[in-house]
Amino acid sequence: MARRRTGPKSRRGMNVSEPSPKERILALAPNWLGDVAMASPALRALRRRFPDAELAVAGRSAACQLLEGLAWIDRLIPLPSRPGSAAMLRLARVLAPHARTAAIIFPHSFRAALLAWLAGAPRRSGYAVGARSFLLTDRVAPHREDGRLTPVYMALEYLGLTTALGCEDDGKGLELHADPEHVAAVRTYLRRRGPIVGIAPGAAFGPSKQWPAQRYAAVADALTERVGAQCVLMTGPGEQDTRQAVLSAARHPLIECHGGEPSIARLKATISQVDLLIGNDSGPRHVAIAFKKPVVCIMGPTSPRYTASPWERGEVLRVDVDCGPCQQPVCTTDHRCMTRIAPEMVVDAALEWL
C-alpha cells in the first residue's frame, strides 16, 4: 500500500439581466463538485488579470452553490444538466451578454464549446480535445508525456486555460466561502469536547470510489473511543442509503449538521469547522483543501495524478492493484483497490493529524 503525505464576499447573485457595458468574461464551470473547487484558482486568476471586468460563471446548480460567496465572482448563472437543442439556443441568448469579451470553457465536452460559440463569445479558450477544436479561438493543447495524453492535477489544468488570456497564478490554491449564517447553525450542533472529524463516505462519480460504509463506521467508533472525537457525518442529496448504512453500523452516534436537509452551503460550513476530514476521492476532499483542512483520502479506482495537490495537507491511502487505476464508476471485479485498505490504516493516518 502506498501512503502519500502531502504538505502544505460577494458580488454575487443569480440575476442574468443585461450587464452594464464593460469587459465581460464568461466561465463555463466544470461539472463535478471537486473539479469546481479545483477551478477556483483559475477563476481568481481571471479576476486579477481583468479587475474591472464582469466575471460571470455559468454551471450546474451545484457548481453555482459551491462558488457562492466568492467576492471575485460577479455573477452566477445556473444551467440545466445536458440541455437539448432548443434549450441550448435559449441558454446561448441568456449567456450572450456575459460573454462579450471572452469565454473560458473548463469542461472538455463538445456541448460546452458549442454553447460558448452559440453565445457569440469572440474569444473561446478551451482544451483542444475531441472534435471541438473548430469551435475554439484559443486552442490549448492537453498535457502529454512522450506524445501520450497523461493526467495532470486538475487545478493546474484549469490554470492552463487562463494563460491564453495572459493570466498568472497567485499560488494561493483553492478557495471557497462559507456563509456565516450556516457556520453559526453548524456550531449549534458541535460542542468542542474533542477533535471534530468529518466523515464523508459518498462519491457522486460512482460506487467504485466508495470505501464500504461499515468501515467508515468502524473508523468513527475507533476515533470516538481513542481520542474522544466528535464525528460528523457528511452526505448529500441522493446519498440516503450510504448515510443510513453508516449510522446503522456505528456503535456511537454521529453528528449530522444538515438539519435534515443536506445542502452544499451546509457542507461548506461544516467542513470549515472540522479538524480533519476522512473521505473518498470526491468533492468534500477538495472543499476541505479549499478551507485548509487536513484530509485522509481513501483512493481507489482513479489516478492520483488528477488530484495530487501541492496545497493538500494529510495523507492519501491507496493500494496498487493490477487492474487499476481503471477510472471506471462501477467495479467489474472484487473492488480490491478499496477493500484492501483496512480501517486500522485509516485510523492510524487520522491519529497522526489529530
SULDA-V157000 format. One record per backbone hydrogen bond with DSSP energy under -1.0 kcal/mol. CO is the residue of the C=O (numbers start at 1). NH is the residue of the N-H. If there is no record, write none. Layout:
((CO & NH) (CO & NH))
This chain:
((2 & 318) (4 & 316) (6 & 314) (10 & 12) (13 & 76) (23 & 54) (24 & 101) (24 & 102) (25 & 56) (26 & 104) (27 & 58) (28 & 106) (32 & 36) (33 & 37) (34 & 38) (35 & 39) (37 & 40) (39 & 43) (40 & 44) (41 & 45) (42 & 46) (43 & 47) (44 & 48) (45 & 49) (46 & 50) (50 & 53) (54 & 25) (55 & 74) (55 & 75) (56 & 27) (57 & 77) (58 & 29) (59 & 79) (60 & 64) (61 & 65) (62 & 66) (63 & 67) (67 & 70) (70 & 73) (75 & 57) (77 & 59) (84 & 88) (85 & 89) (86 & 90) (87 & 91) (88 & 92) (89 & 93) (90 & 94) (91 & 95) (92 & 96) (95 & 98) (96 & 99) (102 & 26) (103 & 125) (104 & 28) (109 & 113) (110 & 114) (111 & 115) (112 & 116) (113 & 117) (114 & 118) (115 & 119) (116 & 121) (117 & 120) (123 & 103) (124 & 137) (124 & 138) (125 & 105) (126 & 140) (127 & 129) (129 & 132) (132 & 135) (133 & 136) (138 & 126) (140 & 128) (143 & 150) (145 & 148) (148 & 145) (153 & 157) (154 & 158) (155 & 159) (156 & 160) (162 & 165) (162 & 167) (163 & 166) (179 & 183) (180 & 184) (181 & 185) (182 & 186) (183 & 187) (186 & 189) (191 & 193) (195 & 230) (196 & 275) (196 & 276) (197 & 232) (198 & 278) (199 & 234) (200 & 280) (206 & 209) (207 & 210) (212 & 216) (213 & 217) (214 & 218) (215 & 219) (216 & 220) (217 & 221) (218 & 222) (219 & 223) (220 & 224) (221 & 225) (222 & 226) (223 & 227) (223 & 229) (230 & 197) (231 & 255) (232 & 199) (236 & 239) (239 & 243) (240 & 244) (241 & 245) (242 & 246) (243 & 247) (244 & 248) (245 & 249) (246 & 250) (255 & 233) (258 & 261) (263 & 267) (264 & 268) (265 & 269) (266 & 270) (267 & 271) (268 & 272) (270 & 273) (276 & 198) (277 & 296) (278 & 200) (279 & 298) (280 & 282) (282 & 285) (283 & 287) (284 & 288) (285 & 289) (286 & 290) (287 & 291) (288 & 293) (289 & 292) (294 & 277) (295 & 315) (296 & 279) (297 & 317) (301 & 327) (303 & 306) (306 & 154) (307 & 309) (313 & 295) (314 & 6) (315 & 297) (316 & 4) (317 & 299) (318 & 2) (321 & 324) (329 & 208) (335 & 338) (335 & 339) (336 & 340) (338 & 341) (342 & 346) (343 & 347) (344 & 348) (345 & 349) (346 & 350) (347 & 351) (348 & 352) (350 & 353))
